[in-house]
Amino acid sequence: MIALSYSSLSDSQRAQVAYLFADHIFGTDAGAFVYEVDSEEIKGRVLAGQQSQVAQRARTATPKVTMLQEVHITNEMTMQSMSAMNALAASVANQIYSLNEVHA
């Protein structure tokens, strides 16, 4: 996406601006904005003073993909995780039981 001023827009883009933002109805100055243009389509607008934010958003629009190493889970790994979960559950139950004895 690129950012263009109102005076740099083509006639068809100005028609899109008039339709999308209805400046003549709401009384706003169309020239006070910078417009985000994707090929021939108007995607949005910001006040002219905030133009750097438009450029920053245009640069960071692509998501970054991070590849992770493939992991094959074995039966031994599953048994170890179940054992750890059982130990954690027993520890939590023991603490709850000991707290109830103190308050009783």
C-alpha positions in Angstrom: 0.0 0.0 0.0 1.1 3.5 -0.7 0.0 6.8 0.8 -1.2 9.6 -1.5 -2.5 13.1 -0.9 -5.9 14.0 -2.2 -4.5 16.0 -5.1 -2.5 13.0 -6.2 -5.5 10.7 -6.6 -7.0 9.9 -9.9 -10.7 10.7 -10.8 -11.9 7.2 -10.0 -10.0 7.2 -6.6 -11.6 10.6 -5.8 -15.0 9.1 -6.5 -14.2 6.3 -4.1 -13.2 8.9 -1.5 -16.4 10.8 -2.0 -18.4 7.6 -1.6 -16.5 6.1 1.4 -16.0 9.3 3.5 -18.9 11.6 2.2 -16.8 14.7 2.9 -19.3 17.0 1.1 -22.1 15.7 3.5 -20.1 15.9 6.8 -18.2 19.0 5.9 -14.7 17.6 6.3 -11.8 18.8 4.1 -10.8 15.9 1.9 -7.5 17.6 1.2 -6.5 17.4 4.9 -6.1 13.6 4.7 -3.6 11.2 3.2 -5.2 8.1 1.6 -4.0 4.5 1.7 -4.1 3.2 -1.8 -3.7 -0.5 -2.8 -3.4 -0.6 -6.6 -6.5 1.4 -7.6 -8.5 0.9 -4.4 -8.8 3.3 -1.5 -8.2 1.3 1.8 -8.3 4.1 4.4 -7.2 7.5 5.3 -5.4 9.4 8.1 -4.8 13.0 8.9 -1.9 14.4 6.9 0.2 14.9 10.1 0.0 11.1 10.8 1.5 10.1 7.5 4.4 8.3 9.0 2.1 5.9 10.8 0.6 4.9 7.4 4.0 4.1 6.0 4.9 2.1 9.1 1.7 0.1 8.9 2.3 -0.6 5.2 5.7 -2.0 5.9 4.6 -4.2 8.8 1.6 -5.7 7.1 3.3 -9.0 6.2 3.2 -11.6 9.0 6.5 -13.2 10.1 6.6 -17.0 10.1 8.9 -18.9 12.5 9.6 -22.5 11.8 9.6 -24.9 14.7 11.5 -28.1 14.9 9.4 -31.2 14.4 8.9 -33.3 17.5 8.0 -37.0 17.7 6.4 -37.8 21.0 7.3 -41.3 22.3 5.4 -43.5 24.8 8.1 -42.9 27.3 7.7 -39.1 27.0 3.9 -39.5 27.5 4.4 -41.7 30.6 6.9 -39.1 32.1 4.4 -36.2 31.5 1.6 -38.2 33.1 3.8 -39.0 36.1 4.7 -35.4 36.5 1.0 -34.3 36.3 0.1 -36.9 38.9 2.8 -35.7 41.2 1.7 -32.1 40.8 -1.9 -33.0 41.6 -0.9 -34.9 44.7 1.2 -32.0 45.9 -1.7 -29.5 45.4 -4.1 -31.9 47.1 -1.7 -32.3 50.1 -1.3 -28.5 50.5 -5.1 -28.0 50.4 -5.6 -30.8 52.9 -2.9 -29.4 55.3 -4.5 -25.9 55.0 -7.9 -27.3 56.0 -6.4 -29.0 59.0 -5.0 -25.7 60.2 -8.3 -23.9 59.9 -10.4 -26.6 61.4 
